């Protein structure tokens, strides 16, 4: 979809309404190319505004340099679970003890403000522009971190259909779509959530593994050998671990975890 650059004084709800009205035409390519060029030309006259402070951004991305420096970037972490540590290690004590099903995790930030605010606006208030900004920044982070072979496929963590129906979208799918456009890695909704479970954030850590056990199934018979699971936040890793177990049962040999933030 062609994303519209919004003016800093233009209400986000109006922008989201415009995007929602244009999405069907984009999805089925029913609009002539000339119409899209007109829309982009009109909106290109508005300066890019920072999604955090509202000031005009001196960058092409919707965040100013001051707010960008305030993001809680993870400098060193466990390479297996992305938990922030004083120095980088291949596997932290917890990973050595539990041996998770995934092989490597990459998170750009700790789950603290202002990242927390952006993610919550994206997920719970339908601020799609905030989600797009996070995906753009995260793609830059991945480009700086990926040194070896890249995954052959990105798989977003699914929501149960009832939760997705209430929210209107799956944030992991939107992140995967934006990352795919930048990184040129295909994505597919290869997993399905078969059981409606309580929200993980509402449960104590010790109950989360059992909450998601056998809650996912694979939609395809075979997945590529190297895949990346996409989600917004990793907390205990129980959901992502269960998803990794499922895709490995369907042919994957290496599962990376790509999340915006680590709690």
C-alpha positions as CSV (number, residue, x, y, z in Angstrom):
1,X,0.0,0.0,0.0
2,X,1.1,3.6,-0.7
3,X,1.5,5.2,2.7
4,X,0.6,8.8,3.2
5,X,2.9,11.2,4.9
6,X,0.9,13.1,7.4
7,X,1.2,16.7,8.6
8,X,2.1,17.2,12.2
9,X,-1.1,19.1,12.8
10,X,-3.3,16.7,11.0
11,X,-5.3,14.5,13.4
12,X,-4.2,10.8,13.5
13,X,-7.8,9.7,13.5
14,X,-8.4,11.5,10.2
15,X,-5.2,10.0,8.7
16,X,-6.3,6.5,9.7
17,X,-9.8,7.1,8.2
18,X,-8.2,8.2,4.9
19,X,-5.9,5.1,4.9
20,X,-8.8,2.8,5.7
21,X,-10.8,4.2,2.9
22,X,-8.0,3.8,0.4
23,X,-6.9,0.3,1.5
24,X,-9.5,-1.7,-0.5
25,X,-8.5,0.2,-3.7
26,X,-4.9,-0.5,-3.0
27,X,-5.4,-4.2,-2.2
28,X,-7.2,-5.0,-5.4
29,X,-5.2,-2.5,-7.5
30,X,-8.5,-1.0,-8.7
31,X,-7.2,2.6,-8.7
32,X,-5.3,3.8,-11.8
33,X,-1.6,4.5,-11.2
34,X,-2.2,8.2,-12.1
35,X,-4.6,8.6,-9.2
36,X,-2.0,7.3,-6.7
37,X,0.5,9.8,-8.1
38,X,-1.9,12.6,-7.5
39,X,-2.6,11.5,-3.9
40,X,1.2,11.2,-3.2
41,X,1.8,14.6,-4.8
42,X,-0.8,16.3,-2.7
43,X,0.4,14.8,0.6
44,X,4.1,15.4,-0.3
45,X,3.6,19.1,0.3
46,X,3.1,18.5,4.0
47,X,6.3,18.2,6.1
48,X,7.0,15.0,8.0
49,X,6.2,15.5,11.6
50,X,7.8,13.6,14.6
51,X,5.3,11.0,15.9
52,X,6.5,11.6,19.5
53,X,6.9,15.3,20.0
54,X,5.1,16.7,16.9
55,X,7.9,18.9,15.8
56,X,8.9,18.9,12.1
57,X,11.4,16.1,11.4
58,X,14.6,17.0,9.7
59,X,14.7,13.4,8.5
60,X,12.7,11.5,5.9
61,X,11.3,9.3,8.7
62,X,8.6,10.5,11.1
63,X,10.8,11.0,14.1
64,X,13.2,13.9,15.0
65,X,16.8,13.3,15.9
66,X,16.2,14.3,19.5
67,X,13.4,11.8,20.0
68,X,15.3,9.1,18.1
69,X,18.2,9.4,20.5
70,X,15.8,9.0,23.4
71,X,14.7,5.5,22.3
72,X,15.8,2.8,24.8
73,X,18.1,1.0,22.4
74,X,19.5,-2.4,23.5
75,X,23.3,-2.2,23.3
76,X,24.2,-5.7,24.5
77,X,22.1,-8.8,25.0
78,X,21.8,-12.5,25.1
79,X,21.9,-13.6,21.4
80,X,19.4,-16.4,22.1
81,X,16.6,-14.5,23.9
82,X,17.5,-10.8,23.4
83,X,17.4,-10.1,27.1
84,X,19.5,-6.9,27.8
85,X,22.7,-7.7,29.6
86,X,25.8,-5.7,30.6
87,X,27.7,-7.5,27.9
88,X,26.7,-9.7,24.9
89,X,26.7,-13.5,25.4
90,X,25.7,-16.4,23.1
91,X,23.3,-17.7,25.7
92,X,22.3,-16.4,29.1
93,X,21.9,-18.6,32.2
94,X,18.1,-18.9,31.6
95,X,18.6,-20.0,28.0
96,X,21.2,-22.5,29.0
97,X,18.7,-23.9,31.5
98,X,15.6,-23.9,29.4
99,X,17.0,-24.4,25.9
100,X,14.3,-22.5,23.9
101,X,13.1,-23.8,20.6
102,X,14.2,-20.6,18.8
103,X,17.8,-20.1,17.8
104,X,18.4,-16.3,17.8
105,X,16.5,-13.2,18.9
106,X,16.8,-9.6,17.7
107,X,15.1,-6.8,19.6
108,X,15.9,-3.2,18.9
109,X,14.6,-1.6,22.2
110,X,13.7,-2.4,25.8
111,X,10.0,-2.1,26.4
112,X,10.1,1.4,28.0
113,X,8.9,4.8,27.0
114,X,8.7,6.2,24.4
115,X,8.7,2.9,22.6
116,X,6.0,1.6,25.0
117,X,3.7,4.5,24.1
118,X,4.2,4.0,20.3
119,X,3.5,0.3,20.5
120,X,0.4,0.8,22.6
121,X,-0.9,3.5,20.3
122,X,-0.3,1.1,17.4
123,X,-2.0,-1.9,18.9
124,X,-4.8,-0.5,21.0
125,X,-5.6,2.9,19.4
126,X,-5.2,1.9,15.7
127,X,-2.4,4.4,15.1
128,X,-1.1,2.7,12.0
129,X,1.4,5.5,11.4
130,X,3.1,4.7,14.7
131,X,3.4,1.1,13.7
132,X,4.8,2.0,10.3
133,X,7.4,4.2,12.1
134,X,8.4,1.4,14.4
135,X,8.8,-1.0,11.5
136,X,10.9,1.5,9.5
137,X,13.3,2.0,12.5
138,X,13.4,-1.7,13.2
139,X,14.3,-2.5,9.6
140,X,17.3,-0.1,9.9
141,X,18.3,-2.0,13.1
142,X,18.0,-5.4,11.4
143,X,20.1,-4.1,8.4
144,X,22.9,-3.3,10.9
145,X,22.7,-6.6,12.8
146,X,22.2,-9.2,10.0
147,X,25.6,-10.5,9.0
148,X,24.9,-14.2,8.0
149,X,22.3,-15.8,5.8
150,X,18.9,-14.1,6.0
151,X,15.7,-16.0,6.7
152,X,13.9,-17.3,3.7
153,X,10.5,-16.4,5.1
154,X,9.0,-14.2,7.8
155,X,6.0,-15.6,9.8
156,X,4.0,-13.2,12.0
157,X,2.7,-14.5,15.3
158,X,-1.1,-14.9,14.8
159,X,-3.9,-13.6,16.9
160,X,-7.0,-15.6,17.6
161,X,-9.7,-14.6,15.1
162,X,-11.9,-13.1,17.8
163,X,-9.1,-10.9,19.1
164,X,-8.1,-9.8,15.6
165,X,-11.8,-9.1,14.7
166,X,-12.1,-6.8,17.7
167,X,-8.8,-5.1,17.0
168,X,-9.3,-4.9,13.3
169,X,-5.8,-6.1,12.4
170,X,-2.9,-8.2,13.5
171,X,0.0,-5.9,14.4
172,X,2.6,-8.6,13.7
173,X,1.3,-9.0,10.2
174,X,1.5,-5.3,9.5
175,X,5.1,-5.2,10.9
176,X,6.0,-8.2,8.7
177,X,4.5,-6.5,5.6
178,X,6.5,-3.4,6.2
179,X,9.7,-5.3,6.9
180,X,9.2,-7.3,3.7
181,X,9.0,-4.2,1.6
182,X,12.3,-3.0,3.0
183,X,14.3,-6.2,3.5
184,X,12.9,-8.0,0.4
185,X,12.1,-11.1,2.4
186,X,8.7,-12.7,1.8
187,X,6.2,-13.1,4.6
188,X,3.3,-15.5,5.0
189,X,0.7,-16.1,7.7
190,X,1.7,-19.7,8.0
191,X,0.5,-20.1,11.6
192,X,-3.0,-20.1,13.0
193,X,-4.0,-19.6,16.6
194,X,-6.5,-22.4,17.3
195,X,-7.4,-21.6,20.9
196,X,-8.6,-18.4,22.4
197,X,-6.4,-17.8,25.4
198,X,-6.2,-15.1,28.1
199,X,-3.8,-12.3,27.2
200,X,-0.3,-13.2,28.2
201,X,0.3,-9.8,29.9
202,X,-2.5,-10.5,32.3
203,X,-0.9,-13.7,33.6
204,X,2.0,-14.3,35.9
205,X,5.2,-15.6,34.2
206,X,4.8,-19.1,35.6
207,X,1.4,-19.5,33.9
208,X,2.3,-18.3,30.4
209,X,3.8,-21.4,29.0
210,X,0.8,-23.5,29.8
211,X,-1.5,-20.8,28.5
212,X,-0.2,-21.1,25.0
213,X,0.6,-24.8,24.9
214,X,-1.0,-26.4,21.8
215,X,-2.5,-23.1,20.9
216,X,-1.0,-22.9,17.4
217,X,-1.0,-25.0,14.3
218,X,0.8,-24.7,10.9
219,X,-1.3,-23.8,7.9
220,X,1.2,-25.3,5.5
221,X,2.8,-28.7,5.2
222,X,6.3,-27.5,4.9
223,X,8.1,-24.3,5.9
224,X,11.6,-23.2,4.8
225,X,14.6,-24.3,6.7
226,X,15.3,-20.8,8.0
227,X,12.5,-18.6,9.1
228,X,11.9,-15.5,11.3
229,X,9.0,-15.2,13.7
230,X,7.7,-11.6,13.8
231,X,6.0,-9.9,16.8
232,X,5.9,-6.6,18.6
233,X,7.0,-7.4,22.1
234,X,8.8,-10.4,23.7
235,X,8.3,-10.8,27.4
236,X,8.9,-14.3,28.8
237,X,9.1,-15.7,25.2
238,X,6.5,-18.4,25.9
239,X,4.3,-17.5,22.9
240,X,7.3,-17.3,20.5
241,X,8.8,-20.5,21.9
242,X,5.5,-22.4,21.2
243,X,5.4,-21.0,17.7
244,X,9.0,-22.0,17.1
245,X,8.2,-25.5,18.2
246,X,5.4,-25.7,15.7
247,X,7.4,-24.5,12.7
248,X,10.3,-26.8,13.5
249,X,7.9,-29.7,13.5
250,X,7.1,-28.7,9.9
251,X,10.6,-28.6,8.5
252,X,12.3,-25.5,9.8
253,X,15.8,-26.0,11.1
254,X,16.5,-22.5,12.3
255,X,14.0,-20.1,13.8
256,X,15.0,-16.4,14.5
257,X,12.8,-14.1,16.6
258,X,12.4,-10.6,15.4
259,X,10.6,-8.3,17.8
260,X,10.5,-4.6,18.2
261,X,11.0,-4.6,21.9
262,X,12.1,-6.8,24.8
263,X,10.3,-6.6,28.2
